């Protein structure tokens, strides 16, 4: 599994101009947006490890720098499925999507990431799997990381 993780000061996702997921971040606080991609050989164990990495990665400001995790500051997380994270752009000008898992494989694993985060204590908002979504966010820092498990 792969995620692009962004520290944000605000974020929401909409489908057909209706907000389906929104982070309630207090003034001066921060949250996370996790764009999550699934490939063919991913398992529920990968989903659990990815969720733990997202929840415990120390990328929030501490006393002397980025020393605190979402778990430490109770940062809300917006999880959005994104099959394009497994695009193959090595040849030509047209991406290949064959490394991305099909919906029936990917959706339960994205859901497993969400459930693992909630079980760990995170407040989680989501996009809508398979929908054309518009993500609105303000990247804080900017901090953007690619996570592979």
C-alpha positions in Angstrom: 0.0 0.0 0.0 1.1 3.5 -0.6 -0.1 6.9 0.8 0.7 10.5 0.1 0.4 12.2 3.5 0.0 15.9 3.8 -0.1 18.0 7.0 -3.0 20.5 6.6 -4.6 23.4 8.3 -7.9 22.7 6.6 -9.2 20.0 4.2 -12.5 18.8 2.7 -13.5 16.5 -0.2 -16.6 16.9 -2.3 -18.5 14.8 -4.8 -20.9 16.6 -7.2 -20.3 19.9 -5.3 -21.5 18.2 -2.0 -18.9 18.0 0.8 -18.7 14.3 1.8 -15.7 14.6 4.1 -14.4 17.6 6.1 -11.8 18.0 8.8 -12.8 20.0 11.9 -9.5 21.5 12.8 -9.3 24.1 15.6 -7.8 27.5 14.8 -4.0 27.2 14.8 -4.2 23.4 14.7 -3.4 20.9 12.0 -4.7 17.6 10.6 -3.7 15.1 7.9 -4.9 14.2 4.5 -4.0 10.7 3.4 -4.3 9.8 -0.2 -4.3 6.0 -0.2 -3.5 3.6 -3.1 -3.7 -0.1 -3.2 -1.8 -2.6 -5.4 -2.6 -6.2 -6.2 -0.6 -8.0 -3.5 -1.7 -5.8 -0.6 -3.3 -7.4 2.5 -5.2 -6.4 5.6 -1.8 -6.5 7.4 -0.5 -3.8 5.0 -3.6 -1.7 5.8 -3.0 -2.0 9.5 0.7 -1.1 9.2 -0.1 1.9 7.0 -2.7 3.1 9.5 -0.3 2.8 12.3 2.4 4.7 10.4 -0.1 7.5 9.5 -1.2 7.7 13.2 2.2 7.6 14.8 4.5 9.4 12.3 6.0 12.4 14.1 5.4 15.3 11.7 3.7 17.8 13.9 5.6 20.7 15.6 7.0 20.0 19.0 9.1 22.2 21.2 12.2 21.9 18.9 10.7 20.8 15.6 8.5 18.1 14.1 8.4 15.7 17.1 4.8 14.9 17.6 2.4 12.5 15.9 -1.3 12.7 15.0 -1.8 10.4 18.0 -0.1 12.9 20.3 -2.1 16.0 19.2 -5.4 14.2 18.3 -5.2 15.5 14.7 -8.1 14.5 12.5 -7.4 12.6 9.3 -9.1 12.7 5.9 -8.6 9.5 4.0 -9.2 9.5 0.3 -8.7 6.5 -2.0 -6.5 7.3 -5.0 -5.6 4.5 -7.4 -3.4 6.9 -9.4 -0.7 6.5 -6.8 0.2 3.3 -8.6 0.4 4.9 -12.1 3.3 3.6 -14.2 4.7 6.5 -16.2 8.0 4.9 -17.3 7.1 4.6 -21.0 5.4 7.1 -23.3 3.0 9.9 -22.3 0.1 7.8 -21.2 0.1 6.4 -17.6 -0.6 2.7 -17.1 -2.9 1.8 -14.3 -2.2 -2.0 -14.2 -0.3 -1.8 -10.9 -3.4 -0.4 -9.1 -5.7 -3.0 -7.6 -9.3 -3.1 -9.0 -12.1 -1.7 -6.9 -13.3 -4.9 -5.3 -9.8 -5.5 -4.0 -8.9 -1.9 -3.1 -12.1 -0.7 -1.4 -12.0 -3.1 1.5 -8.4 -2.4 2.1 -8.9 1.4 2.1 -11.8 0.8 4.5 -9.5 -1.3 6.7 -7.1 1.7 6.9 -10.0 3.9 8.0 -11.2 1.3 10.6 -7.7 0.8 12.0 -7.2 4.5 12.4 -10.6 4.8 14.2 -9.8 1.9 16.4 -6.5 3.6 17.4 -8.5 6.7 18.4 -8.3 8.9 15.4 -11.2 11.1 14.1 -11.4 10.1 10.5 -13.4 11.6 7.6 -13.4 10.0 4.2 -14.0 10.6 0.5 -16.3 8.4 -1.6 -14.6 5.3 -3.1 -14.7 5.3 -6.9 -16.3 8.8 -7.2 -14.8 11.8 -9.0 -13.8 13.9 -6.0 -12.6 17.4 -5.6 -10.1 17.8 -2.7 -9.7 21.3 -1.1 -6.8 21.7 1.3 -4.2 24.0 2.7 -0.9 22.2 3.1 0.7 23.2 6.3 4.5 23.6 6.1 4.3 22.4 3.4 4.7 18.9 4.7 4.1 16.1 2.1 5.4 12.5 2.5 5.1 9.3 0.5 4.6 6.2 2.7 5.0 2.7 1.4 4.3 -0.4 3.4 
